[in-house]
Amino acid sequence: MPLSDLTNVSAVAPNSFIAMQPPSITDIRGWDTEYLIKHLQGKFPTKFIEEDFRILRENRIEGIAFLALTEEKLERYGMKGGPANVIVDYIEKLKGTWHSSCFVLYFLNPSLHLIVFFR
């Protein structure tokens, strides 16, 4: 996998990086509404306004309900089409992505060492 394909990469030390996959479906099922909202705020910092999060709170959308959302449901709850589309596209991406419970790439020295941890 080329480094350009990695998303959600953060520096941890000089010449070291950690790349993490999106959350697993199992993880998401355990999220409460506030954790879900914090995740969406971090993942899409410019795509939602407080009104969108109010709709998720009022409808008590948590992990399991989040995974079952459709654009139609979100729009029926009062969410505008743009944010509804972002959420549904993200859900579809999450459902179509292979996940392990933990997947970390750790580059101690990018030119010499690559250690992959699976759990």
KOLMIMAR-585385 format. One record per residue (C-alpha): residue number from 1; residue in three letters; x, y, z. Coordinates in steps of 0.001 Angstrom, whole numbers, always signed. Example, Ala and Ser with C-alpha at 12.3 -4.5 7.8 and 13.67 -1.06 7.14 Angstrom:
2
REC   sefi   tordren         u         v         w
REC      1       ALA    +12300     -4500     +7800
REC      2       SER    +13670     -1060     +7140
! end
This chain:
119
REC   sefi   tordren         u         v         w
REC      1       MET        +0        +0        +0
REC      2       PRO     +1559     +3332      -976
REC      3       LEU     +1757     +5944     +1751
REC      4       SER      -512     +8207      -315
REC      5       ASP     -3347     +5683      +215
REC      6       LEU     -3226     +5988     +3991
REC      7       THR     -5880     +8112     +5648
REC      8       ASN     -6138     +9355     +9191
REC      9       VAL     -2359     +9415     +9653
REC     10       SER      -833    +11253    +12580
REC     11       ALA     +2773    +11790    +13567
REC     12       VAL     +3902    +10217    +16840
REC     13       ALA     +7640    +10884    +16776
REC     14       PRO    +10257    +11901    +14235
REC     15       ASN    +10097     +9472    +11297
REC     16       SER     +7203     +7589    +12915
REC     17       PHE     +3540     +7449    +11897
REC     18       ILE      +428     +5589    +12979
REC     19       ALA     -2287     +4934    +10387
REC     20       MET     -5626     +3761    +11719
REC     21       GLN     -8572     +2313     +9874
REC     22       PRO    -12079     +3671    +10313
REC     23       PRO    -13981     +2259    +13289
REC     24       SER    -15334     -1256    +13000
REC     25       ILE    -19047     -1995    +12766
REC     26       THR    -18729     -3788    +16113
REC     27       ASP    -17263      -654    +17696
REC     28       ILE    -19939     +1605    +16216
REC     29       ARG    -22747      -618    +17543
REC     30       GLY    -21592      +259    +21069
REC     31       TRP    -21553     +4032    +20582
REC     32       ASP    -24023     +6294    +22337
REC     33       THR    -25409     +9408    +20656
REC     34       GLU    -22812    +11812    +22047
REC     35       TYR    -19889     +9584    +21079
REC     36       LEU    -21338     +9262    +17569
REC     37       ILE    -21667    +13035    +17274
REC     38       LYS    -18084    +13587    +18458
REC     39       HIS    -16886    +11078    +15876
REC     40       LEU    -18798    +12806    +13071
REC     41       GLN    -17497    +16214    +14191
REC     42       GLY    -13928    +14912    +14052
REC     43       LYS    -14350    +13048    +10774
REC     44       PHE    -16240    +15823     +8958
REC     45       PRO    -15403    +19103    +10739
REC     46       THR    -17000    +21334     +8073
REC     47       LYS    -19961    +19230     +6867
REC     48       PHE    -22450    +19599     +9719
REC     49       ILE    -24033    +22372    +11761
REC     50       GLU    -25448    +22127    +15276
REC     51       GLU    -28953    +21636    +13849
REC     52       ASP    -27828    +18351    +12278
REC     53       PHE    -26543    +17110    +15629
REC     54       ARG    -29734    +18276    +17375
REC     55       ILE    -31687    +16007    +14998
REC     56       LEU    -29473    +13031    +15903
REC     57       ARG    -29953    +13789    +19619
REC     58       GLU    -33739    +14274    +19399
REC     59       ASN    -34125    +10983    +17558
REC     60       ARG    -31709     +9243    +19963
REC     61       ILE    -29556     +7967    +17112
REC     62       GLU    -26831     +5802    +18575
REC     63       GLY    -24579     +3166    +17047
REC     64       ILE    -27050      +494    +15936
REC     65       ALA    -29616     +3044    +14729
REC     66       PHE    -26851     +5014    +12964
REC     67       LEU    -25911     +1982    +10869
REC     68       ALA    -29548     +1601     +9726
REC     69       LEU    -30002     +5231     +8642
REC     70       THR    -31094     +6126     +5130
REC     71       GLU    -31314     +9528     +3451
REC     72       GLU    -35089     +9218     +3560
REC     73       LYS    -35121     +8618     +7326
REC     74       LEU    -32757    +11508     +7999
REC     75       GLU    -34774    +13868     +5807
REC     76       ARG    -38005    +12725     +7507
REC     77       TYR    -36349    +13611    +10832
REC     78       GLY    -35718    +17099     +9412
REC     79       MET    -32113    +16913     +8222
REC     80       LYS    -31234    +18664     +4974
REC     81       GLY    -30203    +16569     +1970
REC     82       GLY    -26502    +17491     +1998
REC     83       PRO    -25675    +16355     +5532
REC     84       ALA    -27983    +13345     +5152
REC     85       ASN    -26051    +12307     +2047
REC     86       VAL    -22697    +12686     +3843
REC     87       ILE    -23883    +10435     +6682
REC     88       VAL    -25358     +7760     +4417
REC     89       ASP    -22287     +7717     +2152
REC     90       TYR    -20098     +7304     +5242
REC     91       ILE    -22267     +4453     +6557
REC     92       GLU    -22034     +2684     +3188
REC     93       LYS    -18255     +3120     +3191
REC     94       LEU    -18016     +1718     +6722
REC     95       LYS    -20158     -1287     +5847
REC     96       GLY    -18058     -1988     +2763
REC     97       THR    -14688     -1768     +4515
REC     98       TRP    -12876     -4776     +5950
REC     99       HIS    -11964     -4235     +9588
REC    100       SER    -10019     -6044    +12206
REC    101       SER    -10637     -4981    +15780
REC    102       CYS     -7303     -3223    +15685
REC    103       PHE     -5115     -2418    +12708
REC    104       VAL     -2054      -268    +13157
REC    105       LEU      +823      +413    +10833
REC    106       TYR     +3845     +1658    +12687
REC    107       PHE     +6820     +2910    +10752
REC    108       LEU     +9868     +2986    +13020
REC    109       ASN    +12089     +3995    +10159
REC    110       PRO    +10246     +4249     +6844
REC    111       SER    +13278     +3280     +4815
REC    112       LEU    +14279      +262     +6925
REC    113       HIS    +11503     -1186     +9090
REC    114       LEU     +7823     -1895     +8738
REC    115       ILE     +5987     -3567    +11582
REC    116       VAL     +2309     -4447    +11199
REC    117       PHE      +279     -5329    +14297
REC    118       PHE     -2997     -7257    +14019
REC    119       ARG     -5179     -8047    +16966
! end
